[in-house]
Amino acid sequence: MSNALSRGIRVTVKCKYLPDRSSPAQKQFVFAYTVRITNEGTETAQLRSRHWIITDANNKVNEVRGEGVVGAQPVLRAGQYFEYTSFCAIETPRGTMHGTYQMVTDTGERFDASIAPFDLALPHSLN
């Protein structure tokens, strides 16, 4: 599990391999990751955009940038959280992901909430 705290915003990520959506023969390994973004601080913040860096075992890097997450730009008041699940596919059975969420406070101040690195990996029984 990945866990990072930036200016009161905690981001945790859990990841799992999806064998039913993967096709190893075609070098497609699909992983689901569930992200929980919790406002442990005192100021309200809105998630505006995301930046992911996905690296496979061949050191092939794919950067993903976009507005919000899963079609939302959640506003998190103190004590609130937002959780979502998304997917990614890589060409190798192992890889990593990390990144940032670009946040903005009620006063218009912008900051990055870190997403600590986490592994994309098949369960040991499938390696």
C-alpha positions in Angstrom: 0.0 0.0 0.0 1.1 3.5 -0.8 0.7 6.3 1.7 1.7 10.0 1.5 0.7 13.2 3.4 1.0 16.6 1.8 -0.3 19.7 3.5 -3.0 17.8 5.3 -4.1 15.7 2.3 -3.4 12.0 2.8 -3.3 9.8 -0.3 -3.4 6.0 0.1 -3.4 3.5 -2.8 -4.1 -0.2 -2.9 -3.4 -2.1 -6.1 -4.3 -5.6 -7.4 -3.7 -7.6 -10.6 -6.7 -8.4 -12.8 -6.1 -11.7 -14.5 -9.5 -11.7 -16.2 -8.7 -8.4 -18.0 -5.1 -9.2 -18.8 -3.5 -11.0 -21.7 0.1 -12.0 -20.9 0.5 -13.6 -24.4 -0.1 -10.1 -25.9 2.0 -8.4 -23.2 -1.0 -6.8 -21.5 -1.1 -6.8 -17.7 -4.0 -4.9 -16.2 -4.1 -3.6 -12.6 -6.8 -2.0 -10.6 -5.8 0.6 -8.0 -8.1 2.1 -5.4 -7.2 5.6 -4.2 -8.5 7.3 -1.0 -7.8 11.0 -0.7 -8.5 12.2 2.9 -8.4 15.8 4.1 -6.7 15.5 7.5 -6.0 19.3 7.5 -8.0 22.3 8.5 -8.5 24.0 5.1 -10.9 23.0 2.3 -9.1 21.8 -0.9 -10.3 20.8 -4.3 -8.6 18.2 -6.5 -8.3 19.9 -9.9 -6.0 17.6 -12.0 -3.8 14.5 -11.8 -0.3 13.6 -13.0 0.7 9.9 -13.0 4.0 8.4 -13.9 3.7 4.7 -14.8 6.9 2.7 -15.4 7.1 -0.9 -16.5 9.9 -3.4 -15.9 11.5 -2.4 -19.2 11.8 1.2 -17.9 9.1 2.3 -20.4 7.6 5.4 -18.9 4.0 6.6 -19.6 2.9 9.9 -18.1 -0.8 10.6 -17.8 -2.2 14.0 -17.1 -5.8 15.1 -17.0 -8.5 17.1 -15.3 -9.9 15.6 -12.1 -10.2 11.9 -11.4 -12.9 9.5 -12.8 -14.8 12.6 -14.1 -14.8 14.3 -10.8 -13.0 17.3 -9.2 -13.9 16.6 -5.5 -14.0 19.3 -2.9 -12.7 18.0 0.4 -13.5 19.8 3.6 -11.6 19.0 6.8 -12.3 15.4 7.7 -13.8 14.4 4.4 -12.5 11.8 1.9 -13.0 10.8 -1.7 -12.4 7.2 -2.9 -12.3 5.8 -6.4 -11.0 2.9 -8.4 -9.3 3.0 -11.8 -7.1 0.8 -14.0 -3.9 0.8 -15.9 -2.2 -1.6 -18.3 1.5 -2.2 -18.8 3.5 -4.6 -21.0 5.4 -6.4 -18.2 4.2 -8.3 -15.1 5.9 -5.7 -12.9 6.0 -2.0 -12.7 5.4 1.0 -10.5 3.2 4.1 -10.4 3.4 7.4 -8.6 2.4 11.0 -9.1 0.6 14.0 -7.8 -2.8 15.6 -7.5 -2.9 19.3 -8.1 -5.0 20.8 -5.4 -6.4 24.4 -4.8 -7.6 25.8 -1.5 -10.6 28.0 -0.9 -8.2 31.0 -1.0 -6.9 30.0 -4.4 -3.6 28.7 -3.3 -2.3 25.8 -5.4 -0.2 22.8 -4.1 0.6 19.3 -5.1 -0.6 16.3 -3.0 2.0 13.5 -3.5 1.0 10.0 -4.5 3.8 7.8 -3.1 5.2 5.0 -5.4 3.4 1.7 -5.4 4.1 -1.6 -7.1 2.1 -3.1 -10.0 2.9 -6.8 -9.7 1.4 -10.2 -10.2 0.7 -12.2 -7.1 3.7 -14.5 -6.3 1.7 -17.6 -7.4 1.5 -16.2 -10.9 5.1 -15.1 -11.4 
